[in-house]
Amino acid sequence: MRGRTTAIVTMVGAAAFAAAPASLAAATTKGKTRKVSVNDNYYGPSKLTVHVGDTVDWVWSEDETDVHDVDLKTAPKGVRKFQSDPLSAGESFKRKLTKPGTYKIICTFHEEEMKMTITVKKAK
């Protein structure tokens, strides 16, 4: 009986060890959240570099009275277009970026001056 118990414990331990790399890989691909402030006719920063799987969180400052939005004008092939609702003081909009490449963002209310570029790189 003792040999059988040892074999079962060994098999369970081996299965847990085999699953560990997969769970560690999942934990590392979770991504970070990067904040972008939405201000009086500009995004801060206007250029941002993130990694695949990171989330960008656009946050309207508490004293921002103008209405702005976040509109994806161009993106890597296969990325679905997105646009936030018109938002103002204290609100936010998040988007997880899952494909590497260049994303061009504008505010449709202030297209000429309110632009940003996000570069998404493959995770290392």
FINU-529534 format. One record per residue: residue number from 1; x, y, z of N, C-alpha, C in turn. Coordinates in steps of 0.2 Angstrom, whole numbers, padded with zeros to 4 digits, always signed. Layout:
N
bapa NUM&nu X&nv Y&nw Z&cau X&cav Y&caw Z&cu X&cv Y&cw Z
...
***
This chain:
124
bapa 1&nu +0004&nv -0006&nw +0000&cau +0000&cav +0000&caw +0000&cu +0004&cv +0006&cw +0000
bapa 2&nu +0010&nv +0006&nw +0004&cau +0014&cav +0012&caw +0004&cu +0017&cv +0014&cw -0003
bapa 3&nu +0019&nv +0009&nw -0007&cau +0021&cav +0011&caw -0014&cu +0016&cv +0014&cw -0018
bapa 4&nu +0010&nv +0012&nw -0017&cau +0004&cav +0015&caw -0021&cu +0003&cv +0022&cw -0019
bapa 5&nu +0003&nv +0023&nw -0012&cau +0002&cav +0030&caw -0010&cu +0008&cv +0035&cw -0012
bapa 6&nu +0014&nv +0032&nw -0012&cau +0020&cav +0036&caw -0015&cu +0019&cv +0038&cw -0022
bapa 7&nu +0017&nv +0033&nw -0026&cau +0016&cav +0034&caw -0033&cu +0010&cv +0039&cw -0034
bapa 8&nu +0005&nv +0039&nw -0031&cau -0001&cav +0044&caw -0031&cu +0002&cv +0051&cw -0030
bapa 9&nu +0006&nv +0051&nw -0024&cau +0008&cav +0058&caw -0022&cu +0013&cv +0061&cw -0027
bapa 10&nu +0017&nv +0056&nw -0030&cau +0022&cav +0058&caw -0035&cu +0018&cv +0061&cw -0041
bapa 11&nu +0013&nv +0057&nw -0044&cau +0009&cav +0059&caw -0049&cu +0006&cv +0066&cw -0048
bapa 12&nu +0003&nv +0067&nw -0042&cau -0001&cav +0073&caw -0041&cu +0005&cv +0079&cw -0041
bapa 13&nu +0010&nv +0078&nw -0038&cau +0016&cav +0083&caw -0038&cu +0018&cv +0085&cw -0045
bapa 14&nu +0019&nv +0079&nw -0049&cau +0021&cav +0081&caw -0056&cu +0016&cv +0085&cw -0060
bapa 15&nu +0010&nv +0083&nw -0059&cau +0004&cav +0087&caw -0062&cu +0004&cv +0094&cw -0060
bapa 16&nu +0005&nv +0095&nw -0054&cau +0005&cav +0102&caw -0051&cu +0011&cv +0106&cw -0054
bapa 17&nu +0017&nv +0103&nw -0054&cau +0023&cav +0106&caw -0057&cu +0022&cv +0107&cw -0065
bapa 18&nu +0019&nv +0103&nw -0068&cau +0018&cav +0104&caw -0075&cu +0013&cv +0109&cw -0077
bapa 19&nu +0009&nv +0111&nw -0072&cau +0004&cav +0116&caw -0073&cu +0007&cv +0123&cw -0071
bapa 20&nu +0012&nv +0123&nw -0067&cau +0015&cav +0129&caw -0064&cu +0017&cv +0134&cw -0070
bapa 21&nu +0021&nv +0132&nw -0075&cau +0023&cav +0136&caw -0080&cu +0017&cv +0140&cw -0084
bapa 22&nu +0012&nv +0136&nw -0085&cau +0006&cav +0139&caw -0088&cu +0003&cv +0144&cw -0084
bapa 23&nu +0002&nv +0143&nw -0078&cau -0001&cav +0148&caw -0073&cu +0004&cv +0154&cw -0072
bapa 24&nu +0011&nv +0153&nw -0072&cau +0015&cav +0159&caw -0072&cu +0015&cv +0163&cw -0078
bapa 25&nu +0014&nv +0160&nw -0084&cau +0014&cav +0163&caw -0090&cu +0008&cv +0167&cw -0090
bapa 26&nu +0002&nv +0165&nw -0088&cau -0004&cav +0168&caw -0088&cu -0003&cv +0175&cw -0083
bapa 27&nu +0000&nv +0174&nw -0078&cau +0001&cav +0180&caw -0073&cu +0005&cv +0185&cw -0076
bapa 28&nu +0010&nv +0183&nw -0081&cau +0014&cav +0188&caw -0083&cu +0011&cv +0192&cw -0089
bapa 29&nu +0006&nv +0189&nw -0092&cau +0003&cav +0192&caw -0098&cu -0003&cv +0197&cw -0096
bapa 30&nu -0004&nv +0197&nw -0090&cau -0010&cav +0201&caw -0087&cu -0010&cv +0209&cw -0090
bapa 31&nu -0004&nv +0211&nw -0090&cau -0003&cav +0218&caw -0092&cu -0004&cv +0223&cw -0087
bapa 32&nu -0001&nv +0229&nw -0088&cau -0002&cav +0235&caw -0084&cu -0007&cv +0240&cw -0086
bapa 33&nu -0009&nv +0244&nw -0082&cau -0014&cav +0249&caw -0083&cu -0010&cv +0256&cw -0084
bapa 34&nu -0010&nv +0259&nw -0089&cau -0007&cav +0266&caw -0090&cu -0012&cv +0271&cw -0091
bapa 35&nu -0011&nv +0277&nw -0087&cau -0016&cav +0282&caw -0086&cu -0014&cv +0288&cw -0091
bapa 36&nu -0019&nv +0290&nw -0094&cau -0019&cav +0296&caw -0099&cu -0023&cv +0301&cw -0096
bapa 37&nu -0021&nv +0307&nw -0095&cau -0026&cav +0313&caw -0093&cu -0029&cv +0316&cw -0099
bapa 38&nu -0035&nv +0317&nw -0098&cau -0039&cav +0321&caw -0103&cu -0040&cv +0328&cw -0100
bapa 39&nu -0037&nv +0333&nw -0104&cau -0037&cav +0340&caw -0101&cu -0040&cv +0344&cw -0106
bapa 40&nu -0040&nv +0351&nw -0105&cau -0043&cav +0356&caw -0109&cu -0039&cv +0356&cw -0116
bapa 41&nu -0042&nv +0351&nw -0121&cau -0040&cav +0351&caw -0128&cu -0033&cv +0347&cw -0129
bapa 42&nu -0031&nv +0343&nw -0124&cau -0025&cav +0339&caw -0125&cu -0025&cv +0333&cw -0121
bapa 43&nu -0022&nv +0327&nw -0123&cau -0021&cav +0321&caw -0119&cu -0014&cv +0322&cw -0117
bapa 44&nu -0013&nv +0319&nw -0110&cau -0007&cav +0320&caw -0107&cu -0005&cv +0313&cw -0105
bapa 45&nu +0000&nv +0309&nw -0108&cau +0004&cav +0312&caw -0113&cu +0001&cv +0311&cw -0120
bapa 46&nu +0004&nv +0314&nw -0125&cau +0001&cav +0314&caw -0132&cu +0005&cv +0308&cw -0136
bapa 47&nu +0010&nv +0305&nw -0133&cau +0013&cav +0299&caw -0136&cu +0015&cv +0295&cw -0130
bapa 48&nu +0013&nv +0288&nw -0131&cau +0013&cav +0283&caw -0126&cu +0015&cv +0277&cw -0129
bapa 49&nu +0020&nv +0273&nw -0126&cau +0022&cav +0266&caw -0128&cu +0020&cv +0262&cw -0122
bapa 50&nu +0016&nv +0256&nw -0124&cau +0014&cav +0251&caw -0120&cu +0016&cv +0244&cw -0123
bapa 51&nu +0014&nv +0239&nw -0119&cau +0015&cav +0232&caw -0122&cu +0009&cv +0229&cw -0123
bapa 52&nu +0009&nv +0224&nw -0127&cau +0003&cav +0220&caw -0129&cu +0000&cv +0218&cw -0122
bapa 53&nu -0007&nv +0218&nw -0121&cau -0010&cav +0216&caw -0115&cu -0011&cv +0222&cw -0110
bapa 54&nu -0008&nv +0228&nw -0111&cau -0008&cav +0233&caw -0107&cu -0015&cv +0237&cw -0108
bapa 55&nu -0018&nv +0240&nw -0103&cau -0024&cav +0244&caw -0103&cu -0022&cv +0251&cw -0103
bapa 56&nu -0025&nv +0255&nw -0107&cau -0025&cav +0262&caw -0107&cu -0031&cv +0265&cw -0103
bapa 57&nu -0030&nv +0269&nw -0098&cau -0036&cav +0272&caw -0095&cu -0036&cv +0279&cw -0095
bapa 58&nu -0040&nv +0282&nw -0100&cau -0041&cav +0289&caw -0100&cu -0045&cv +0292&cw -0095
bapa 59&nu -0042&nv +0297&nw -0091&cau -0046&cav +0300&caw -0085&cu -0047&cv +0307&cw -0086
bapa 60&nu -0053&nv +0309&nw -0086&cau -0054&cav +0316&caw -0086&cu -0053&cv +0319&cw -0079
bapa 61&nu -0049&nv +0325&nw -0079&cau -0048&cav +0328&caw -0073&cu -0054&cv +0331&cw -0070
bapa 62&nu -0054&nv +0331&nw -0063&cau -0060&cav +0333&caw -0059&cu -0062&cv +0340&cw -0061
bapa 63&nu -0057&nv +0345&nw -0063&cau -0060&cav +0352&caw -0065&cu -0061&cv +0353&cw -0073
bapa 64&nu -0061&nv +0347&nw -0076&cau -0062&cav +0348&caw -0084&cu -0069&cv +0349&cw -0085
bapa 65&nu -0071&nv +0354&nw -0088&cau -0078&cav +0356&caw -0089&cu -0080&cv +0354&cw -0097
bapa 66&nu -0075&nv +0354&nw -0101&cau -0077&cav +0353&caw -0108&cu -0078&cv +0346&cw -0109
bapa 67&nu -0082&nv +0344&nw -0114&cau -0084&cav +0337&caw -0116&cu -0078&cv +0335&cw -0121
bapa 68&nu -0076&nv +0329&nw -0120&cau -0071&cav +0326&caw -0124&cu -0073&cv +0318&cw -0125
bapa 69&nu -0070&nv +0315&nw -0130&cau -0070&cav +0308&caw -0131&cu -0064&cv +0305&cw -0133
bapa 70&nu -0064&nv +0299&nw -0134&cau -0058&cav +0295&caw -0136&cu -0060&cv +0291&cw -0142
bapa 71&nu -0057&nv +0293&nw -0148&cau -0059&cav +0290&caw -0154&cu -0053&cv +0287&cw -0158
bapa 72&nu -0054&nv +0280&nw -0159&cau -0048&cav +0277&caw -0163&cu -0049&cv +0278&cw -0170
bapa 73&nu -0044&nv +0282&nw -0173&cau -0044&cav +0284&caw -0180&cu -0041&cv +0278&cw -0184
bapa 74&nu -0035&nv +0276&nw -0182&cau -0031&cav +0271&caw -0186&cu -0028&cv +0266&cw -0181
bapa 75&nu -0028&nv +0260&nw -0183&cau -0025&cav +0255&caw -0179&cu -0022&cv +0249&cw -0183
bapa 76&nu -0018&nv +0245&nw -0180&cau -0016&cav +0239&caw -0184&cu -0022&cv +0235&cw -0187
bapa 77&nu -0020&nv +0231&nw -0192&cau -0025&cav +0227&caw -0196&cu -0028&cv +0222&cw -0191
bapa 78&nu -0035&nv +0222&nw -0191&cau -0039&cav +0217&caw -0187&cu -0041&cv +0220&cw -0180
bapa 79&nu -0039&nv +0226&nw -0178&cau -0041&cav +0229&caw -0172&cu -0048&cv +0232&cw -0173
bapa 80&nu -0053&nv +0231&nw -0169&cau -0060&cav +0234&caw -0170&cu -0059&cv +0241&cw -0167
bapa 81&nu -0063&nv +0245&nw -0171&cau -0063&cav +0253&caw -0170&cu -0067&cv +0253&cw -0163
bapa 82&nu -0065&nv +0258&nw -0159&cau -0068&cav +0260&caw -0153&cu -0069&cv +0267&cw -0152
bapa 83&nu -0074&nv +0269&nw -0148&cau -0075&cav +0276&caw -0147&cu -0078&cv +0277&cw -0140
bapa 84&nu -0076&nv +0281&nw -0136&cau -0079&cav +0282&caw -0129&cu -0086&cv +0287&cw -0130
bapa 85&nu -0090&nv +0287&nw -0126&cau -0095&cav +0291&caw -0126&cu -0092&cv +0298&cw -0124
bapa 86&nu -0096&nv +0304&nw -0126&cau -0093&cav +0310&caw -0123&cu -0093&cv +0311&cw -0116
bapa 87&nu -0088&nv +0312&nw -0113&cau -0087&cav +0312&caw -0106&cu -0084&cv +0319&cw -0103
bapa 88&nu -0084&nv +0320&nw -0097&cau -0082&cav +0326&caw -0094&cu -0079&cv +0324&cw -0087
bapa 89&nu -0078&nv +0330&nw -0083&cau -0075&cav +0329&caw -0076&cu -0076&cv +0323&cw -0072
bapa 90&nu -0071&nv +0320&nw -0070&cau -0071&cav +0314&caw -0066&cu -0072&cv +0308&cw -0069
bapa 91&nu -0074&nv +0307&nw -0075&cau -0075&cav +0301&caw -0079&cu -0069&cv +0298&cw -0082
bapa 92&nu -0070&nv +0292&nw -0084&cau -0064&cav +0288&caw -0087&cu -0067&cv +0283&cw -0092
bapa 93&nu -0062&nv +0281&nw -0096&cau -0063&cav +0276&caw -0102&cu -0057&cv +0272&cw -0102
bapa 94&nu -0058&nv +0265&nw -0102&cau -0052&cav +0260&caw -0103&cu -0053&cv +0256&cw -0109
bapa 95&nu -0047&nv +0254&nw -0112&cau -0047&cav +0250&caw -0117&cu -0040&cv +0246&cw -0117
bapa 96&nu -0041&nv +0239&nw -0117&cau -0035&cav +0234&caw -0117&cu -0033&cv +0234&cw -0124
bapa 97&nu -0026&nv +0235&nw -0125&cau -0023&cav +0234&caw -0132&cu -0020&cv +0228&cw -0133
bapa 98&nu -0022&nv +0224&nw -0138&cau -0020&cav +0217&caw -0138&cu -0016&cv +0215&cw -0145
bapa 99&nu -0015&nv +0220&nw -0149&cau -0011&cav +0219&caw -0155&cu -0005&cv +0224&cw -0156
bapa 100&nu +0001&nv +0222&nw -0157&cau +0006&cav +0227&caw -0158&cu +0005&cv +0231&cw -0164
bapa 101&nu +0008&nv +0238&nw -0164&cau +0007&cav +0242&caw -0169&cu +0006&cv +0249&cw -0167
bapa 102&nu +0004&nv +0254&nw -0171&cau +0003&cav +0261&caw -0170&cu -0005&cv +0262&cw -0170
bapa 103&nu -0007&nv +0265&nw -0164&cau -0014&cav +0267&caw -0164&cu -0014&cv +0275&cw -0164
bapa 104&nu -0019&nv +0278&nw -0168&cau -0020&cav +0285&caw -0168&cu -0026&cv +0287&cw -0165
bapa 105&nu -0026&nv +0291&nw -0160&cau -0032&cav +0293&caw -0156&cu -0034&cv +0300&cw -0157
bapa 106&nu -0040&nv +0302&nw -0157&cau -0042&cav +0309&caw -0158&cu -0048&cv +0310&cw -0153
bapa 107&nu -0049&nv +0317&nw -0152&cau -0056&cav +0319&caw -0149&cu -0060&cv +0321&cw -0155
bapa 108&nu -0066&nv +0319&nw -0156&cau -0069&cav +0321&caw -0162&cu -0072&cv +0328&cw -0161
bapa 109&nu -0072&nv +0331&nw -0155&cau -0074&cav +0338&caw -0154&cu -0068&cv +0343&cw -0155
bapa 110&nu -0062&nv +0340&nw -0154&cau -0056&cav +0345&caw -0155&cu -0051&cv +0341&cw -0159
bapa 111&nu -0053&nv +0339&nw -0165&cau -0049&cav +0335&caw -0169&cu -0042&cv +0338&cw -0171
bapa 112&nu -0041&nv +0344&nw -0172&cau -0035&cav +0347&caw -0174&cu -0030&cv +0347&cw -0169
bapa 113&nu -0032&nv +0349&nw -0163&cau -0027&cav +0350&caw -0157&cu -0027&cv +0344&cw -0152
bapa 114&nu -0032&nv +0340&nw -0152&cau -0032&cav +0334&caw -0147&cu -0031&cv +0328&cw -0151
bapa 115&nu -0025&nv +0326&nw -0151&cau -0023&cav +0319&caw -0154&cu -0018&cv +0316&cw -0150
bapa 116&nu -0017&nv +0309&nw -0151&cau -0012&cav +0306&caw -0147&cu -0010&cv +0299&cw -0151
bapa 117&nu -0004&nv +0297&nw -0150&cau -0002&cav +0291&caw -0154&cu +0001&cv +0286&cw -0148
bapa 118&nu -0002&nv +0280&nw -0149&cau +0000&cav +0275&caw -0144&cu +0004&cv +0269&cw -0148
bapa 119&nu +0010&nv +0268&nw -0146&cau +0014&cav +0262&caw -0149&cu +0013&cv +0256&cw -0145
bapa 120&nu +0011&nv +0251&nw -0147&cau +0010&cav +0244&caw -0144&cu +0016&cv +0240&cw -0146
bapa 121&nu +0020&nv +0238&nw -0141&cau +0025&cav +0233&caw -0143&cu +0024&cv +0226&cw -0140
bapa 122&nu +0027&nv +0221&nw -0143&cau +0026&cav +0214&caw -0141&cu +0029&cv +0214&cw -0134
bapa 123&nu +0026&nv +0210&nw -0129&cau +0029&cav +0209&caw -0123&cu +0036&cv +0205&cw -0123
bapa 124&nu +0040&nv +0207&nw -0119&cau +0047&cav +0204&caw -0119&cu +0047&cv +0197&cw -0115
***
